[in-house]
């Protein structure tokens, strides 16, 4: 899970067996590369899943 990577001092991003990016969470987000794309894609997916689960609970009267 990429959310845990926010606390690491150094993150190495591999793609096809090679290091394509390196830096802290903040540095990699500022670079706007592959890590940033993966991080926000996962964050959006997690948020969407939570929203779907919440809607399902409301539809069945579970709060």
PDBQT receptor file of N, H, CA, C and O in Angstrom, charges set to zero:
ATOM      1  N   UNK A   1       0.842  -1.169   0.000  1.00  0.00    +0.000 N 
ATOM      2  CA  UNK A   1       0.000   0.000   0.000  1.00  0.00    +0.000 C 
ATOM      3  C   UNK A   1       0.894   1.241   0.000  1.00  0.00    +0.000 C 
ATOM      4  O   UNK A   1       1.775   1.394   0.846  1.00  0.00    +0.000 OA
ATOM      5  N   UNK A   2       0.647   2.109  -0.957  1.00  0.00    +0.000 N 
ATOM      6  H   UNK A   2      -0.069   1.985  -1.645  1.00  0.00    +0.000 HD
ATOM      7  CA  UNK A   2       1.485   3.297  -1.097  1.00  0.00    +0.000 C 
ATOM      8  C   UNK A   2       1.291   4.316   0.019  1.00  0.00    +0.000 C 
ATOM      9  O   UNK A   2       2.170   5.149   0.241  1.00  0.00    +0.000 OA
ATOM     10  N   UNK A   3       0.176   4.274   0.719  1.00  0.00    +0.000 N 
ATOM     11  H   UNK A   3      -0.538   3.598   0.538  1.00  0.00    +0.000 HD
ATOM     12  CA  UNK A   3      -0.034   5.228   1.812  1.00  0.00    +0.000 C 
ATOM     13  C   UNK A   3       1.028   5.074   2.897  1.00  0.00    +0.000 C 
ATOM     14  O   UNK A   3       1.373   6.052   3.560  1.00  0.00    +0.000 OA
ATOM     15  N   UNK A   4       1.545   3.876   3.087  1.00  0.00    +0.000 N 
ATOM     16  H   UNK A   4       1.265   3.081   2.548  1.00  0.00    +0.000 HD
ATOM     17  CA  UNK A   4       2.595   3.651   4.082  1.00  0.00    +0.000 C 
ATOM     18  C   UNK A   4       3.913   4.284   3.663  1.00  0.00    +0.000 C 
ATOM     19  O   UNK A   4       4.743   4.597   4.516  1.00  0.00    +0.000 OA
ATOM     20  N   UNK A   5       4.118   4.476   2.369  1.00  0.00    +0.000 N 
ATOM     21  H   UNK A   5       3.444   4.222   1.676  1.00  0.00    +0.000 HD
ATOM     22  CA  UNK A   5       5.374   5.028   1.868  1.00  0.00    +0.000 C 
ATOM     23  C   UNK A   5       5.569   6.490   2.262  1.00  0.00    +0.000 C 
ATOM     24  O   UNK A   5       6.681   7.008   2.159  1.00  0.00    +0.000 OA
ATOM     25  N   UNK A   6       4.520   7.156   2.706  1.00  0.00    +0.000 N 
ATOM     26  H   UNK A   6       3.617   6.735   2.789  1.00  0.00    +0.000 HD
ATOM     27  CA  UNK A   6       4.613   8.569   3.085  1.00  0.00    +0.000 C 
ATOM     28  C   UNK A   6       5.606   8.796   4.215  1.00  0.00    +0.000 C 
ATOM     29  O   UNK A   6       6.105   9.910   4.374  1.00  0.00    +0.000 OA
ATOM     30  N   UNK A   7       5.903   7.775   4.999  1.00  0.00    +0.000 N 
ATOM     31  H   UNK A   7       5.497   6.870   4.870  1.00  0.00    +0.000 HD
ATOM     32  CA  UNK A   7       6.753   7.912   6.179  1.00  0.00    +0.000 C 
ATOM     33  C   UNK A   7       8.195   7.456   5.934  1.00  0.00    +0.000 C 
ATOM     34  O   UNK A   7       9.015   7.508   6.851  1.00  0.00    +0.000 OA
ATOM     35  N   UNK A   8       8.513   7.017   4.740  1.00  0.00    +0.000 N 
ATOM     36  H   UNK A   8       7.847   6.975   3.995  1.00  0.00    +0.000 HD
ATOM     37  CA  UNK A   8       9.860   6.539   4.436  1.00  0.00    +0.000 C 
ATOM     38  C   UNK A   8      10.780   7.697   4.054  1.00  0.00    +0.000 C 
ATOM     39  O   UNK A   8      10.341   8.691   3.475  1.00  0.00    +0.000 OA
ATOM     40  N   UNK A   9      12.060   7.552   4.387  1.00  0.00    +0.000 N 
ATOM     41  H   UNK A   9      12.417   6.745   4.857  1.00  0.00    +0.000 HD
ATOM     42  CA  UNK A   9      13.039   8.584   4.038  1.00  0.00    +0.000 C 
ATOM     43  C   UNK A   9      13.438   8.514   2.568  1.00  0.00    +0.000 C 
ATOM     44  O   UNK A   9      13.675   9.538   1.928  1.00  0.00    +0.000 OA
ATOM     45  N   UNK A  10      13.509   7.293   2.043  1.00  0.00    +0.000 N 
ATOM     46  H   UNK A  10      13.316   6.461   2.563  1.00  0.00    +0.000 HD
ATOM     47  CA  UNK A  10      13.900   7.108   0.647  1.00  0.00    +0.000 C 
ATOM     48  C   UNK A  10      13.021   6.037   0.020  1.00  0.00    +0.000 C 
ATOM     49  O   UNK A  10      12.880   4.940   0.559  1.00  0.00    +0.000 OA
ATOM     50  N   UNK A  11      12.444   6.362  -1.103  1.00  0.00    +0.000 N 
ATOM     51  H   UNK A  11      12.559   7.254  -1.540  1.00  0.00    +0.000 HD
ATOM     52  CA  UNK A  11      11.603   5.431  -1.850  1.00  0.00    +0.000 C 
ATOM     53  C   UNK A  11      12.267   5.213  -3.200  1.00  0.00    +0.000 C 
ATOM     54  O   UNK A  11      12.631   6.168  -3.886  1.00  0.00    +0.000 OA
ATOM     55  N   UNK A  12      12.420   3.958  -3.572  1.00  0.00    +0.000 N 
ATOM     56  H   UNK A  12      12.124   3.182  -3.015  1.00  0.00    +0.000 HD
ATOM     57  CA  UNK A  12      12.924   3.609  -4.895  1.00  0.00    +0.000 C 
ATOM     58  C   UNK A  12      11.749   3.087  -5.707  1.00  0.00    +0.000 C 
ATOM     59  O   UNK A  12      11.038   2.182  -5.269  1.00  0.00    +0.000 OA
ATOM     60  N   UNK A  13      11.548   3.652  -6.879  1.00  0.00    +0.000 N 
ATOM     61  H   UNK A  13      12.125   4.387  -7.235  1.00  0.00    +0.000 HD
ATOM     62  CA  UNK A  13      10.444   3.243  -7.741  1.00  0.00    +0.000 C 
ATOM     63  C   UNK A  13      11.024   2.429  -8.888  1.00  0.00    +0.000 C 
ATOM     64  O   UNK A  13      11.844   2.918  -9.665  1.00  0.00    +0.000 OA
ATOM     65  N   UNK A  14      10.587   1.185  -8.979  1.00  0.00    +0.000 N 
ATOM     66  H   UNK A  14       9.921   0.788  -8.347  1.00  0.00    +0.000 HD
ATOM     67  CA  UNK A  14      11.055   0.286 -10.024  1.00  0.00    +0.000 C 
ATOM     68  C   UNK A  14       9.997   0.147 -11.110  1.00  0.00    +0.000 C 
ATOM     69  O   UNK A  14       8.797   0.120 -10.837  1.00  0.00    +0.000 OA
ATOM     70  N   UNK A  15      10.467   0.062 -12.329  1.00  0.00    +0.000 N 
ATOM     71  H   UNK A  15      11.441   0.084 -12.551  1.00  0.00    +0.000 HD
ATOM     72  CA  UNK A  15       9.578  -0.227 -13.450  1.00  0.00    +0.000 C 
ATOM     73  C   UNK A  15      10.351  -1.112 -14.412  1.00  0.00    +0.000 C 
ATOM     74  O   UNK A  15      11.416  -0.744 -14.906  1.00  0.00    +0.000 OA
ATOM     75  N   UNK A  16       9.794  -2.280 -14.665  1.00  0.00    +0.000 N 
ATOM     76  H   UNK A  16       8.928  -2.579 -14.263  1.00  0.00    +0.000 HD
ATOM     77  CA  UNK A  16      10.440  -3.265 -15.540  1.00  0.00    +0.000 C 
ATOM     78  C   UNK A  16      11.850  -3.597 -15.060  1.00  0.00    +0.000 C 
ATOM     79  O   UNK A  16      12.772  -3.747 -15.862  1.00  0.00    +0.000 OA
ATOM     80  N   UNK A  17      12.007  -3.711 -13.730  1.00  0.00    +0.000 N 
ATOM     81  H   UNK A  17      11.258  -3.589 -13.078  1.00  0.00    +0.000 HD
ATOM     82  CA  UNK A  17      13.264  -4.139 -13.141  1.00  0.00    +0.000 C 
ATOM     83  C   UNK A  17      14.327  -3.064 -12.991  1.00  0.00    +0.000 C 
ATOM     84  O   UNK A  17      15.439  -3.364 -12.555  1.00  0.00    +0.000 OA
ATOM     85  N   UNK A  18      14.022  -1.836 -13.334  1.00  0.00    +0.000 N 
ATOM     86  H   UNK A  18      13.119  -1.593 -13.688  1.00  0.00    +0.000 HD
ATOM     87  CA  UNK A  18      14.999  -0.756 -13.224  1.00  0.00    +0.000 C 
ATOM     88  C   UNK A  18      14.449   0.368 -12.350  1.00  0.00    +0.000 C 
ATOM     89  O   UNK A  18      13.245   0.626 -12.332  1.00  0.00    +0.000 OA
ATOM     90  N   UNK A  19      15.349   1.033 -11.625  1.00  0.00    +0.000 N 
ATOM     91  H   UNK A  19      16.327   0.824 -11.638  1.00  0.00    +0.000 HD
ATOM     92  CA  UNK A  19      14.944   2.177 -10.811  1.00  0.00    +0.000 C 
ATOM     93  C   UNK A  19      14.661   3.343 -11.755  1.00  0.00    +0.000 C 
ATOM     94  O   UNK A  19      15.529   3.775 -12.514  1.00  0.00    +0.000 OA
ATOM     95  N   UNK A  20      13.428   3.842 -11.691  1.00  0.00    +0.000 N 
ATOM     96  H   UNK A  20      12.723   3.491 -11.075  1.00  0.00    +0.000 HD
ATOM     97  CA  UNK A  20      13.052   4.958 -12.560  1.00  0.00    +0.000 C 
ATOM     98  C   UNK A  20      12.896   6.266 -11.786  1.00  0.00    +0.000 C 
ATOM     99  O   UNK A  20      12.935   7.347 -12.373  1.00  0.00    +0.000 OA
ATOM    100  N   UNK A  21      12.717   6.163 -10.465  1.00  0.00    +0.000 N 
ATOM    101  H   UNK A  21      12.685   5.285  -9.988  1.00  0.00    +0.000 HD
ATOM    102  CA  UNK A  21      12.595   7.352  -9.628  1.00  0.00    +0.000 C 
ATOM    103  C   UNK A  21      13.117   7.022  -8.241  1.00  0.00    +0.000 C 
ATOM    104  O   UNK A  21      13.090   5.868  -7.815  1.00  0.00    +0.000 OA
ATOM    105  N   UNK A  22      13.593   8.042  -7.541  1.00  0.00    +0.000 N 
ATOM    106  H   UNK A  22      13.615   8.980  -7.888  1.00  0.00    +0.000 HD
ATOM    107  CA  UNK A  22      14.018   7.880  -6.144  1.00  0.00    +0.000 C 
ATOM    108  C   UNK A  22      13.846   9.202  -5.426  1.00  0.00    +0.000 C 
ATOM    109  O   UNK A  22      14.018  10.278  -5.998  1.00  0.00    +0.000 OA
ATOM    110  N   UNK A  23      13.495   9.084  -4.132  1.00  0.00    +0.000 N 
ATOM    111  H   UNK A  23      13.355   8.210  -3.668  1.00  0.00    +0.000 HD
ATOM    112  CA  UNK A  23      13.321  10.278  -3.318  1.00  0.00    +0.000 C 
ATOM    113  C   UNK A  23      12.342  10.018  -2.196  1.00  0.00    +0.000 C 
ATOM    114  O   UNK A  23      11.876   8.894  -2.008  1.00  0.00    +0.000 OA
ATOM    115  N   UNK A  24      12.034  11.068  -1.449  1.00  0.00    +0.000 N 
ATOM    116  H   UNK A  24      12.413  11.980  -1.602  1.00  0.00    +0.000 HD
ATOM    117  CA  UNK A  24      11.031  10.958  -0.386  1.00  0.00    +0.000 C 
ATOM    118  C   UNK A  24       9.643  11.021  -1.031  1.00  0.00    +0.000 C 
ATOM    119  O   UNK A  24       9.508  11.309  -2.220  1.00  0.00    +0.000 OA
ATOM    120  N   UNK A  25       8.637  10.750  -0.236  1.00  0.00    +0.000 N 
ATOM    121  H   UNK A  25       8.747  10.516   0.730  1.00  0.00    +0.000 HD
ATOM    122  CA  UNK A  25       7.257  10.806  -0.725  1.00  0.00    +0.000 C 
ATOM    123  C   UNK A  25       6.966  12.184  -1.322  1.00  0.00    +0.000 C 
ATOM    124  O   UNK A  25       6.435  12.298  -2.427  1.00  0.00    +0.000 OA
ATOM    125  N   UNK A  26       7.317  13.212  -0.580  1.00  0.00    +0.000 N 
ATOM    126  H   UNK A  26       7.748  13.120   0.317  1.00  0.00    +0.000 HD
ATOM    127  CA  UNK A  26       7.051  14.581  -1.032  1.00  0.00    +0.000 C 
ATOM    128  C   UNK A  26       7.806  14.911  -2.319  1.00  0.00    +0.000 C 
ATOM    129  O   UNK A  26       7.249  15.515  -3.236  1.00  0.00    +0.000 OA
ATOM    130  N   UNK A  27       9.073  14.513  -2.381  1.00  0.00    +0.000 N 
ATOM    131  H   UNK A  27       9.526  14.022  -1.636  1.00  0.00    +0.000 HD
ATOM    132  CA  UNK A  27       9.872  14.773  -3.584  1.00  0.00    +0.000 C 
ATOM    133  C   UNK A  27       9.278  14.084  -4.803  1.00  0.00    +0.000 C 
ATOM    134  O   UNK A  27       9.193  14.668  -5.883  1.00  0.00    +0.000 OA
ATOM    135  N   UNK A  28       8.869  12.837  -4.615  1.00  0.00    +0.000 N 
ATOM    136  H   UNK A  28       8.937  12.362  -3.737  1.00  0.00    +0.000 HD
ATOM    137  CA  UNK A  28       8.319  12.082  -5.741  1.00  0.00    +0.000 C 
ATOM    138  C   UNK A  28       6.973  12.641  -6.199  1.00  0.00    +0.000 C 
ATOM    139  O   UNK A  28       6.682  12.639  -7.395  1.00  0.00    +0.000 OA
ATOM    140  N   UNK A  29       6.158  13.114  -5.276  1.00  0.00    +0.000 N 
ATOM    141  H   UNK A  29       6.394  13.116  -4.304  1.00  0.00    +0.000 HD
ATOM    142  CA  UNK A  29       4.896  13.743  -5.675  1.00  0.00    +0.000 C 
ATOM    143  C   UNK A  29       5.160  15.032  -6.448  1.00  0.00    +0.000 C 
ATOM    144  O   UNK A  29       4.461  15.336  -7.415  1.00  0.00    +0.000 OA
ATOM    145  N   UNK A  30       6.174  15.790  -6.017  1.00  0.00    +0.000 N 
ATOM    146  H   UNK A  30       6.741  15.543  -5.232  1.00  0.00    +0.000 HD
ATOM    147  CA  UNK A  30       6.508  17.046  -6.700  1.00  0.00    +0.000 C 
ATOM    148  C   UNK A  30       7.075  16.816  -8.090  1.00  0.00    +0.000 C 
ATOM    149  O   UNK A  30       6.916  17.661  -8.970  1.00  0.00    +0.000 OA
ATOM    150  N   UNK A  31       7.746  15.665  -8.303  1.00  0.00    +0.000 N 
ATOM    151  H   UNK A  31       7.875  14.978  -7.588  1.00  0.00    +0.000 HD
ATOM    152  CA  UNK A  31       8.303  15.347  -9.615  1.00  0.00    +0.000 C 
ATOM    153  C   UNK A  31       7.211  15.098 -10.643  1.00  0.00    +0.000 C 
ATOM    154  O   UNK A  31       7.389  15.371 -11.830  1.00  0.00    +0.000 OA
ATOM    155  N   UNK A  32       6.089  14.580 -10.181  1.00  0.00    +0.000 N 
ATOM    156  H   UNK A  32       5.945  14.359  -9.217  1.00  0.00    +0.000 HD
ATOM    157  CA  UNK A  32       4.983  14.336 -11.101  1.00  0.00    +0.000 C 
ATOM    158  C   UNK A  32       5.196  13.158 -12.033  1.00  0.00    +0.000 C 
ATOM    159  O   UNK A  32       4.699  13.166 -13.159  1.00  0.00    +0.000 OA
ATOM    160  N   UNK A  33       5.921  12.149 -11.587  1.00  0.00    +0.000 N 
ATOM    161  H   UNK A  33       6.324  12.142 -10.672  1.00  0.00    +0.000 HD
ATOM    162  CA  UNK A  33       6.194  10.991 -12.433  1.00  0.00    +0.000 C 
ATOM    163  C   UNK A  33       5.313   9.788 -12.139  1.00  0.00    +0.000 C 
ATOM    164  O   UNK A  33       4.152   9.915 -11.753  1.00  0.00    +0.000 OA
ATOM    165  N   UNK A  34       5.900   8.626 -12.334  1.00  0.00    +0.000 N 
ATOM    166  H   UNK A  34       6.844   8.522 -12.648  1.00  0.00    +0.000 HD
ATOM    167  CA  UNK A  34       5.209   7.345 -12.196  1.00  0.00    +0.000 C 
ATOM    168  C   UNK A  34       4.686   7.143 -10.770  1.00  0.00    +0.000 C 
ATOM    169  O   UNK A  34       3.555   6.692 -10.588  1.00  0.00    +0.000 OA
ATOM    170  N   UNK A  35       5.491   7.470  -9.766  1.00  0.00    +0.000 N 
ATOM    171  H   UNK A  35       6.409   7.837  -9.914  1.00  0.00    +0.000 HD
ATOM    172  CA  UNK A  35       5.073   7.309  -8.364  1.00  0.00    +0.000 C 
ATOM    173  C   UNK A  35       3.819   8.128  -8.085  1.00  0.00    +0.000 C 
ATOM    174  O   UNK A  35       2.869   7.631  -7.482  1.00  0.00    +0.000 OA
ATOM    175  N   UNK A  36       3.819   9.376  -8.522  1.00  0.00    +0.000 N 
ATOM    176  H   UNK A  36       4.592   9.780  -9.013  1.00  0.00    +0.000 HD
ATOM    177  CA  UNK A  36       2.658  10.242  -8.294  1.00  0.00    +0.000 C 
ATOM    178  C   UNK A  36       1.412   9.645  -8.937  1.00  0.00    +0.000 C 
ATOM    179  O   UNK A  36       0.343   9.630  -8.327  1.00  0.00    +0.000 OA
ATOM    180  N   UNK A  37       1.546   9.157 -10.156  1.00  0.00    +0.000 N 
ATOM    181  H   UNK A  37       2.415   9.169 -10.652  1.00  0.00    +0.000 HD
ATOM    182  CA  UNK A  37       0.404   8.538 -10.839  1.00  0.00    +0.000 C 
ATOM    183  C   UNK A  37      -0.116   7.339 -10.055  1.00  0.00    +0.000 C 
ATOM    184  O   UNK A  37      -1.323   7.192  -9.864  1.00  0.00    +0.000 OA
ATOM    185  N   UNK A  38       0.798   6.484  -9.602  1.00  0.00    +0.000 N 
ATOM    186  H   UNK A  38       1.779   6.603  -9.757  1.00  0.00    +0.000 HD
ATOM    187  CA  UNK A  38       0.399   5.300  -8.833  1.00  0.00    +0.000 C 
ATOM    188  C   UNK A  38      -0.240   5.690  -7.507  1.00  0.00    +0.000 C 
ATOM    189  O   UNK A  38      -1.257   5.121  -7.110  1.00  0.00    +0.000 OA
ATOM    190  N   UNK A  39       0.356   6.660  -6.825  1.00  0.00    +0.000 N 
ATOM    191  H   UNK A  39       1.182   7.123  -7.147  1.00  0.00    +0.000 HD
ATOM    192  CA  UNK A  39      -0.146   7.078  -5.518  1.00  0.00    +0.000 C 
ATOM    193  C   UNK A  39      -1.575   7.601  -5.625  1.00  0.00    +0.000 C 
ATOM    194  O   UNK A  39      -2.446   7.191  -4.859  1.00  0.00    +0.000 OA
ATOM    195  N   UNK A  40      -1.816   8.500  -6.569  1.00  0.00    +0.000 N 
ATOM    196  H   UNK A  40      -1.108   8.834  -7.192  1.00  0.00    +0.000 HD
ATOM    197  CA  UNK A  40      -3.154   9.078  -6.692  1.00  0.00    +0.000 C 
ATOM    198  C   UNK A  40      -4.158   8.082  -7.260  1.00  0.00    +0.000 C 
ATOM    199  O   UNK A  40      -5.338   8.134  -6.914  1.00  0.00    +0.000 OA
ATOM    200  N   UNK A  41      -3.712   7.183  -8.118  1.00  0.00    +0.000 N 
ATOM    201  H   UNK A  41      -2.754   7.140  -8.398  1.00  0.00    +0.000 HD
ATOM    202  CA  UNK A  41      -4.620   6.145  -8.622  1.00  0.00    +0.000 C 
ATOM    203  C   UNK A  41      -5.075   5.256  -7.476  1.00  0.00    +0.000 C 
ATOM    204  O   UNK A  41      -6.256   4.923  -7.384  1.00  0.00    +0.000 OA
ATOM    205  N   UNK A  42      -4.154   4.867  -6.601  1.00  0.00    +0.000 N 
ATOM    206  H   UNK A  42      -3.194   5.137  -6.675  1.00  0.00    +0.000 HD
ATOM    207  CA  UNK A  42      -4.512   4.020  -5.464  1.00  0.00    +0.000 C 
ATOM    208  C   UNK A  42      -5.386   4.783  -4.477  1.00  0.00    +0.000 C 
ATOM    209  O   UNK A  42      -6.344   4.224  -3.943  1.00  0.00    +0.000 OA
ATOM    210  N   UNK A  43      -5.074   6.037  -4.232  1.00  0.00    +0.000 N 
ATOM    211  H   UNK A  43      -4.296   6.491  -4.666  1.00  0.00    +0.000 HD
ATOM    212  CA  UNK A  43      -5.872   6.847  -3.306  1.00  0.00    +0.000 C 
ATOM    213  C   UNK A  43      -7.298   6.991  -3.816  1.00  0.00    +0.000 C 
ATOM    214  O   UNK A  43      -8.246   6.887  -3.037  1.00  0.00    +0.000 OA
ATOM    215  N   UNK A  44      -7.461   7.229  -5.114  1.00  0.00    +0.000 N 
ATOM    216  H   UNK A  44      -6.691   7.313  -5.746  1.00  0.00    +0.000 HD
ATOM    217  CA  UNK A  44      -8.786   7.371  -5.708  1.00  0.00    +0.000 C 
ATOM    218  C   UNK A  44      -9.548   6.062  -5.617  1.00  0.00    +0.000 C 
ATOM    219  O   UNK A  44     -10.737   6.048  -5.300  1.00  0.00    +0.000 OA
ATOM    220  N   UNK A  45      -8.851   4.944  -5.898  1.00  0.00    +0.000 N 
ATOM    221  H   UNK A  45      -7.885   4.955  -6.155  1.00  0.00    +0.000 HD
ATOM    222  CA  UNK A  45      -9.487   3.629  -5.836  1.00  0.00    +0.000 C 
ATOM    223  C   UNK A  45      -9.968   3.333  -4.420  1.00  0.00    +0.000 C 
ATOM    224  O   UNK A  45     -11.086   2.853  -4.238  1.00  0.00    +0.000 OA
ATOM    225  N   UNK A  46      -9.137   3.612  -3.415  1.00  0.00    +0.000 N 
ATOM    226  H   UNK A  46      -8.228   4.002  -3.564  1.00  0.00    +0.000 HD
ATOM    227  CA  UNK A  46      -9.518   3.374  -2.020  1.00  0.00    +0.000 C 
ATOM    228  C   UNK A  46     -10.715   4.235  -1.624  1.00  0.00    +0.000 C 
ATOM    229  O   UNK A  46     -11.630   3.761  -0.951  1.00  0.00    +0.000 OA
ATOM    230  N   UNK A  47     -10.705   5.506  -2.045  1.00  0.00    +0.000 N 
ATOM    231  H   UNK A  47      -9.961   5.891  -2.592  1.00  0.00    +0.000 HD
ATOM    232  CA  UNK A  47     -11.812   6.409  -1.733  1.00  0.00    +0.000 C 
ATOM    233  C   UNK A  47     -13.096   5.919  -2.386  1.00  0.00    +0.000 C 
ATOM    234  O   UNK A  47     -14.154   5.918  -1.758  1.00  0.00    +0.000 OA
ATOM    235  N   UNK A  48     -13.005   5.505  -3.635  1.00  0.00    +0.000 N 
ATOM    236  H   UNK A  48     -12.144   5.506  -4.145  1.00  0.00    +0.000 HD
ATOM    237  CA  UNK A  48     -14.177   5.018  -4.353  1.00  0.00    +0.000 C 
ATOM    238  C   UNK A  48     -14.745   3.785  -3.676  1.00  0.00    +0.000 C 
ATOM    239  O   UNK A  48     -15.963   3.663  -3.541  1.00  0.00    +0.000 OA
ATOM    240  N   UNK A  49     -13.890   2.871  -3.249  1.00  0.00    +0.000 N 
ATOM    241  H   UNK A  49     -12.901   2.970  -3.358  1.00  0.00    +0.000 HD
ATOM    242  CA  UNK A  49     -14.361   1.662  -2.561  1.00  0.00    +0.000 C 
ATOM    243  C   UNK A  49     -15.074   2.021  -1.265  1.00  0.00    +0.000 C 
ATOM    244  O   UNK A  49     -16.114   1.442  -0.950  1.00  0.00    +0.000 OA
ATOM    245  N   UNK A  50     -14.524   2.971  -0.510  1.00  0.00    +0.000 N 
ATOM    246  H   UNK A  50     -13.679   3.441  -0.765  1.00  0.00    +0.000 HD
ATOM    247  CA  UNK A  50     -15.166   3.395   0.745  1.00  0.00    +0.000 C 
ATOM    248  C   UNK A  50     -16.529   4.019   0.472  1.00  0.00    +0.000 C 
ATOM    249  O   UNK A  50     -17.490   3.763   1.197  1.00  0.00    +0.000 OA
ATOM    250  N   UNK A  51     -16.611   4.839  -0.575  1.00  0.00    +0.000 N 
ATOM    251  H   UNK A  51     -15.830   5.048  -1.164  1.00  0.00    +0.000 HD
ATOM    252  CA  UNK A  51     -17.883   5.478  -0.913  1.00  0.00    +0.000 C 
ATOM    253  C   UNK A  51     -18.922   4.445  -1.338  1.00  0.00    +0.000 C 
ATOM    254  O   UNK A  51     -20.089   4.548  -0.962  1.00  0.00    +0.000 OA
ATOM    255  N   UNK A  52     -18.507   3.460  -2.113  1.00  0.00    +0.000 N 
ATOM    256  H   UNK A  52     -17.558   3.377  -2.419  1.00  0.00    +0.000 HD
ATOM    257  CA  UNK A  52     -19.426   2.405  -2.548  1.00  0.00    +0.000 C 
ATOM    258  C   UNK A  52     -19.911   1.613  -1.346  1.00  0.00    +0.000 C 
ATOM    259  O   UNK A  52     -21.102   1.319  -1.239  1.00  0.00    +0.000 OA
ATOM    260  N   UNK A  53     -19.011   1.266  -0.446  1.00  0.00    +0.000 N 
ATOM    261  H   UNK A  53     -18.043   1.505  -0.533  1.00  0.00    +0.000 HD
ATOM    262  CA  UNK A  53     -19.403   0.527   0.763  1.00  0.00    +0.000 C 
ATOM    263  C   UNK A  53     -20.378   1.334   1.606  1.00  0.00    +0.000 C 
ATOM    264  O   UNK A  53     -21.345   0.783   2.132  1.00  0.00    +0.000 OA
ATOM    265  N   UNK A  54     -20.134   2.632   1.740  1.00  0.00    +0.000 N 
ATOM    266  H   UNK A  54     -19.349   3.079   1.314  1.00  0.00    +0.000 HD
ATOM    267  CA  UNK A  54     -21.031   3.489   2.526  1.00  0.00    +0.000 C 
ATOM    268  C   UNK A  54     -22.411   3.556   1.885  1.00  0.00    +0.000 C 
ATOM    269  O   UNK A  54     -23.424   3.492   2.580  1.00  0.00    +0.000 OA
ATOM    270  N   UNK A  55     -22.454   3.684   0.557  1.00  0.00    +0.000 N 
ATOM    271  H   UNK A  55     -21.630   3.735  -0.008  1.00  0.00    +0.000 HD
ATOM    272  CA  UNK A  55     -23.743   3.734  -0.133  1.00  0.00    +0.000 C 
ATOM    273  C   UNK A  55     -24.498   2.419   0.019  1.00  0.00    +0.000 C 
ATOM    274  O   UNK A  55     -25.714   2.414   0.210  1.00  0.00    +0.000 OA
ATOM    275  N   UNK A  56     -23.776   1.306  -0.067  1.00  0.00    +0.000 N 
ATOM    276  H   UNK A  56     -22.788   1.310  -0.222  1.00  0.00    +0.000 HD
ATOM    277  CA  UNK A  56     -24.410  -0.002   0.093  1.00  0.00    +0.000 C 
ATOM    278  C   UNK A  56     -24.994  -0.155   1.489  1.00  0.00    +0.000 C 
ATOM    279  O   UNK A  56     -26.093  -0.686   1.645  1.00  0.00    +0.000 OA
ATOM    280  N   UNK A  57     -24.273   0.302   2.502  1.00  0.00    +0.000 N 
ATOM    281  H   UNK A  57     -23.380   0.733   2.375  1.00  0.00    +0.000 HD
ATOM    282  CA  UNK A  57     -24.778   0.214   3.874  1.00  0.00    +0.000 C 
ATOM    283  C   UNK A  57     -26.044   1.045   4.033  1.00  0.00    +0.000 C 
ATOM    284  O   UNK A  57     -26.997   0.608   4.677  1.00  0.00    +0.000 OA
ATOM    285  N   UNK A  58     -26.058   2.237   3.452  1.00  0.00    +0.000 N 
ATOM    286  H   UNK A  58     -25.283   2.592   2.928  1.00  0.00    +0.000 HD
ATOM    287  CA  UNK A  58     -27.244   3.093   3.542  1.00  0.00    +0.000 C 
ATOM    288  C   UNK A  58     -28.422   2.460   2.810  1.00  0.00    +0.000 C 
ATOM    289  O   UNK A  58     -29.560   2.535   3.275  1.00  0.00    +0.000 OA
ATOM    290  N   UNK A  59     -28.153   1.842   1.676  1.00  0.00    +0.000 N 
ATOM    291  H   UNK A  59     -27.230   1.781   1.298  1.00  0.00    +0.000 HD
ATOM    292  CA  UNK A  59     -29.223   1.217   0.895  1.00  0.00    +0.000 C 
ATOM    293  C   UNK A  59     -29.876   0.085   1.667  1.00  0.00    +0.000 C 
ATOM    294  O   UNK A  59     -31.064  -0.185   1.492  1.00  0.00    +0.000 OA
ATOM    295  N   UNK A  60     -29.106  -0.578   2.520  1.00  0.00    +0.000 N 
ATOM    296  H   UNK A  60     -28.141  -0.358   2.662  1.00  0.00    +0.000 HD
ATOM    297  CA  UNK A  60     -29.641  -1.698   3.300  1.00  0.00    +0.000 C 
ATOM    298  C   UNK A  60     -30.011  -1.282   4.720  1.00  0.00    +0.000 C 
ATOM    299  O   UNK A  60     -30.357  -2.128   5.544  1.00  0.00    +0.000 OA
ATOM    300  N   UNK A  61     -29.941   0.007   5.007  1.00  0.00    +0.000 N 
ATOM    301  H   UNK A  61     -29.659   0.694   4.338  1.00  0.00    +0.000 HD
ATOM    302  CA  UNK A  61     -30.333   0.498   6.320  1.00  0.00    +0.000 C 
ATOM    303  C   UNK A  61     -29.308   0.265   7.411  1.00  0.00    +0.000 C 
ATOM    304  O   UNK A  61     -29.648   0.320   8.592  1.00  0.00    +0.000 OA
ATOM    305  N   UNK A  62     -28.066   0.006   7.048  1.00  0.00    +0.000 N 
ATOM    306  H   UNK A  62     -27.790  -0.040   6.088  1.00  0.00    +0.000 HD
ATOM    307  CA  UNK A  62     -27.000  -0.192   8.033  1.00  0.00    +0.000 C 
ATOM    308  C   UNK A  62     -26.207   1.099   8.107  1.00  0.00    +0.000 C 
ATOM    309  O   UNK A  62     -25.677   1.562   7.097  1.00  0.00    +0.000 OA
ATOM    310  N   UNK A  63     -26.121   1.679   9.283  1.00  0.00    +0.000 N 
ATOM    311  H   UNK A  63     -26.552   1.302  10.103  1.00  0.00    +0.000 HD
ATOM    312  CA  UNK A  63     -25.372   2.940   9.425  1.00  0.00    +0.000 C 
ATOM    313  C   UNK A  63     -24.336   2.785  10.510  1.00  0.00    +0.000 C 
ATOM    314  O   UNK A  63     -23.595   3.726  10.794  1.00  0.00    +0.000 OA
TER     315      UNK A  63
